[in-house]
Amino acid sequence: MNLLSKILPWKTNGIIILITLLALVVLNFYGIYTNKFYFFKPDNYIFPLLSIIHFVYLYVVWFKITEHEPPDPKMRNLEYAMYAVVVVYLYKIYDSFLVISSFSEYEEHVIPASFIPVATLTIVLYCLLALLTLFSFWQRKRYVGVYNFENYNDNLNIWQ
């Protein structure tokens, strides 16, 4: 992990996650079977809403690292929410595999030429996002610190 941390520092990891999230939010509205964007389907808004949690988590980790602040209970709760979001990412990987494997079922129908490239790109981006998110959890632990709240109230001195 230390070697990976040297290759991919926390700033670079955050920027790659940010770009990947933005690309997946756009691709979430794209219908790969029809080659059109669907903005009026309520299902398409689930991932962008969940990605807000990820954007907030990236900001909090960036702030804690740059300001050299210890972790707090709000950050811990946000990271717990991120664990649920990672499960959604894993589901989206599974769902994307199901979509790309359905290509042979619909070969007689007119499928756009962009089906395979866009579906492959989506799977790669979701896999990259899941892996980089797990790596960002490790980086948070390394740069911000572990969540040790047993003595949190004893060490809190508001007069310093």
C-alpha contacts under 8 A as a table, 3 or more apart, distances in Angstrom:
res1	aa1	res2	aa2	distance
1	M	4	L	4.96
1	M	5	S	5.99
2	N	5	S	4.86
2	N	6	K	6.26
3	L	6	K	5.11
3	L	7	I	6.35
4	L	7	I	5.02
4	L	8	L	5.84
5	S	8	L	5.00
5	S	9	P	5.26
5	S	10	W	7.46
5	S	139	Q	7.82
6	K	9	P	5.82
8	L	12	T	6.01
8	L	13	N	5.99
9	P	12	T	5.43
9	P	13	N	6.12
10	W	13	N	4.97
10	W	14	G	6.06
10	W	136	S	7.28
10	W	139	Q	6.67
11	K	14	G	5.13
11	K	15	I	6.24
11	K	62	W	7.80
12	T	15	I	5.08
12	T	16	I	6.12
13	N	16	I	5.21
13	N	17	I	6.13
13	N	132	L	6.82
13	N	136	S	7.23
14	G	17	I	5.08
14	G	18	L	6.07
14	G	58	L	6.52
14	G	136	S	7.79
15	I	18	L	4.98
15	I	19	I	6.20
16	I	19	I	5.18
16	I	20	T	6.01
17	I	20	T	5.04
17	I	21	L	5.98
17	I	129	L	6.21
17	I	132	L	6.76
17	I	133	T	7.45
18	L	21	L	5.18
18	L	22	L	6.24
18	L	55	F	7.35
19	I	22	L	5.17
19	I	23	A	6.18
20	T	23	A	5.13
20	T	24	L	6.12
20	T	125	L	6.32
20	T	128	L	7.94
20	T	129	L	6.57
21	L	24	L	5.11
21	L	25	V	6.10
21	L	51	S	6.98
21	L	129	L	7.42
22	L	25	V	5.13
22	L	26	V	6.46
23	A	26	V	5.27
23	A	27	L	6.18
24	L	27	L	4.84
24	L	28	N	5.81
24	L	122	T	7.13
24	L	125	L	7.16
24	L	126	Y	7.69
25	V	28	N	5.09
25	V	29	F	7.14
25	V	47	F	6.90
25	V	48	P	5.61
25	V	51	S	7.98
26	V	29	F	5.79
26	V	30	Y	7.06
27	L	30	Y	5.01
27	L	122	T	7.37
28	N	31	G	7.95
28	N	44	N	6.04
28	N	47	F	7.27
29	F	37	F	5.40
29	F	38	Y	5.32
29	F	39	F	6.20
29	F	44	N	5.69
30	Y	35	N	6.96
30	Y	36	K	5.84
30	Y	37	F	4.37
30	Y	38	Y	6.24
31	G	34	T	5.54
31	G	35	N	5.57
31	G	36	K	5.40
31	G	37	F	5.88
31	G	38	Y	6.81
32	I	35	N	5.18
32	I	36	K	7.32
32	I	112	P	7.68
32	I	114	S	7.33
32	I	115	F	5.43
32	I	118	V	6.98
32	I	119	A	7.09
33	Y	111	I	6.01
33	Y	112	P	6.76
33	Y	115	F	6.55
34	T	111	I	7.09
34	T	112	P	6.78
35	N	112	P	6.37
35	N	114	S	7.41
35	N	115	F	7.85
38	Y	41	K	6.20
38	Y	44	N	7.71
39	F	44	N	7.26
41	K	44	N	5.68
41	K	45	Y	7.60
42	P	45	Y	5.59
42	P	46	I	7.46
43	D	46	I	5.72
44	N	47	F	6.72
44	N	48	P	7.73
45	Y	48	P	5.42
45	Y	49	L	6.21
46	I	49	L	5.30
46	I	50	L	6.26
47	F	50	L	5.04
47	F	51	S	5.99
48	P	51	S	4.96
48	P	52	I	6.61
49	L	52	I	5.42
49	L	53	I	7.54
50	L	53	I	5.56
50	L	54	H	7.08
50	L	85	V	6.73
51	S	54	H	4.91
51	S	55	F	6.22
52	I	55	F	4.99
52	I	56	V	6.18
53	I	56	V	5.18
53	I	57	Y	6.14
53	I	78	L	7.62
53	I	81	A	7.54
53	I	82	M	6.97
53	I	85	V	7.99
54	H	57	Y	4.96
54	H	58	L	6.17
54	H	82	M	6.67
54	H	85	V	7.83
55	F	58	L	5.13
55	F	59	Y	6.30
56	V	59	Y	5.07
56	V	60	V	6.16
57	Y	60	V	5.09
57	Y	61	V	6.14
57	Y	75	M	7.83
57	Y	78	L	6.59
57	Y	79	E	7.10
57	Y	82	M	7.66
58	L	61	V	5.28
58	L	62	W	6.07
59	Y	62	W	5.08
59	Y	63	F	6.04
60	V	63	F	5.05
60	V	64	K	6.06
60	V	75	M	7.18
61	V	64	K	5.13
61	V	65	I	6.08
61	V	140	R	6.55
61	V	144	V	7.65
62	W	65	I	5.30
62	W	66	T	6.10
63	F	66	T	5.32
63	F	67	E	5.91
64	K	67	E	5.35
64	K	68	H	5.64
64	K	69	E	4.97
64	K	70	P	6.91
64	K	71	P	7.34
64	K	144	V	6.35
65	I	68	H	5.12
65	I	69	E	6.79
65	I	143	Y	6.23
65	I	144	V	5.82
68	H	144	V	7.11
69	E	144	V	6.95
70	P	144	V	5.88
70	P	145	G	6.48
71	P	75	M	6.28
71	P	76	R	7.27
71	P	144	V	6.27
71	P	145	G	6.50
71	P	146	V	7.21
71	P	147	Y	6.30
72	D	75	M	5.38
72	D	76	R	6.40
72	D	147	Y	7.46
73	P	76	R	4.93
73	P	77	N	6.17
74	K	77	N	5.12
74	K	78	L	6.15
75	M	78	L	4.97
75	M	79	E	6.13
76	R	79	E	5.06
76	R	80	Y	6.25
76	R	147	Y	7.11
77	N	80	Y	4.98
77	N	81	A	6.33
78	L	81	A	5.04
78	L	82	M	6.26
79	E	82	M	4.76
79	E	83	Y	6.40
80	Y	83	Y	5.14
80	Y	84	A	6.92
81	A	84	A	5.27
81	A	85	V	6.43
82	M	85	V	4.76
82	M	86	V	6.12
83	Y	86	V	5.12
83	Y	87	V	6.55
84	A	87	V	5.10
84	A	88	V	6.55
85	V	88	V	4.96
85	V	89	Y	6.32
86	V	89	Y	4.84
86	V	90	L	6.25
86	V	130	A	6.28
86	V	133	T	7.56
87	V	90	L	5.04
87	V	91	Y	6.26
88	V	91	Y	4.95
88	V	92	K	6.16
89	Y	92	K	4.98
89	Y	93	I	6.30
89	Y	126	Y	6.47
89	Y	129	L	7.76
89	Y	130	A	6.25
90	L	93	I	5.06
90	L	94	Y	6.38
90	L	126	Y	7.81
90	L	127	C	7.91
90	L	130	A	7.08
91	Y	94	Y	5.03
91	Y	95	D	6.07
92	K	95	D	4.88
92	K	96	S	5.95
92	K	126	Y	7.14
93	I	96	S	5.11
93	I	97	F	6.26
93	I	123	I	5.90
93	I	126	Y	5.94
93	I	127	C	6.68
94	Y	97	F	5.14
94	Y	98	L	6.36
95	D	98	L	5.05
95	D	99	V	6.32
96	S	99	V	5.02
96	S	100	I	6.23
96	S	119	A	6.90
96	S	122	T	7.20
96	S	123	I	5.97
97	F	100	I	5.20
97	F	101	S	6.00
97	F	123	I	7.11
98	L	101	S	5.12
98	L	102	S	6.23
99	V	102	S	5.21
99	V	103	F	7.18
99	V	119	A	7.61
100	I	103	F	5.66
100	I	116	I	7.04
100	I	119	A	6.12
100	I	120	T	7.60
101	S	104	S	6.88
102	S	105	E	5.29
102	S	106	Y	6.78
103	F	106	Y	5.50
103	F	107	E	6.31
104	S	107	E	5.31
105	E	108	E	7.88
106	Y	109	H	5.38
106	Y	110	V	7.95
106	Y	111	I	7.56
107	E	110	V	7.37
107	E	111	I	7.33
111	I	115	F	6.86
112	P	115	F	5.64
113	A	116	I	7.21
114	S	117	P	5.52
114	S	118	V	5.86
115	F	118	V	5.55
115	F	119	A	5.95
116	I	119	A	5.18
116	I	120	T	5.92
117	P	120	T	5.17
117	P	121	L	6.02
118	V	121	L	4.98
118	V	122	T	6.07
119	A	122	T	5.07
119	A	123	I	6.30
120	T	123	I	5.17
120	T	124	V	6.17
121	L	124	V	5.12
121	L	125	L	6.06
122	T	125	L	5.13
122	T	126	Y	6.13
123	I	126	Y	5.20
123	I	127	C	6.12
124	V	127	C	5.17
124	V	128	L	6.01
125	L	128	L	4.99
125	L	129	L	5.96
126	Y	129	L	4.99
126	Y	130	A	6.15
127	C	130	A	5.20
127	C	131	L	6.20
128	L	131	L	5.23
128	L	132	L	5.97
129	L	132	L	5.22
129	L	133	T	5.93
130	A	133	T	5.17
130	A	134	L	6.32
131	L	134	L	5.23
131	L	135	F	6.21
132	L	135	F	4.84
132	L	136	S	6.02
133	T	136	S	4.93
133	T	137	F	6.45
134	L	137	F	5.17
134	L	138	W	6.69
135	F	138	W	5.12
135	F	139	Q	6.26
136	S	139	Q	4.82
136	S	140	R	5.98
137	F	140	R	5.07
137	F	141	K	6.36
138	W	141	K	5.15
138	W	142	R	6.26
139	Q	142	R	4.93
139	Q	143	Y	5.93
139	Q	144	V	7.91
140	R	143	Y	5.38
140	R	144	V	5.29
140	R	145	G	6.75
141	K	144	V	5.67
141	K	145	G	4.72
141	K	146	V	5.30
142	R	145	G	5.72
142	R	146	V	7.75
148	N	151	N	7.23
148	N	152	Y	7.16
149	F	152	Y	4.61
149	F	153	N	7.74
150	E	153	N	7.80
151	N	154	D	5.19
151	N	155	N	6.28
152	Y	155	N	5.43
152	Y	156	L	6.25
153	N	156	L	5.18
157	N	160	Q	6.04
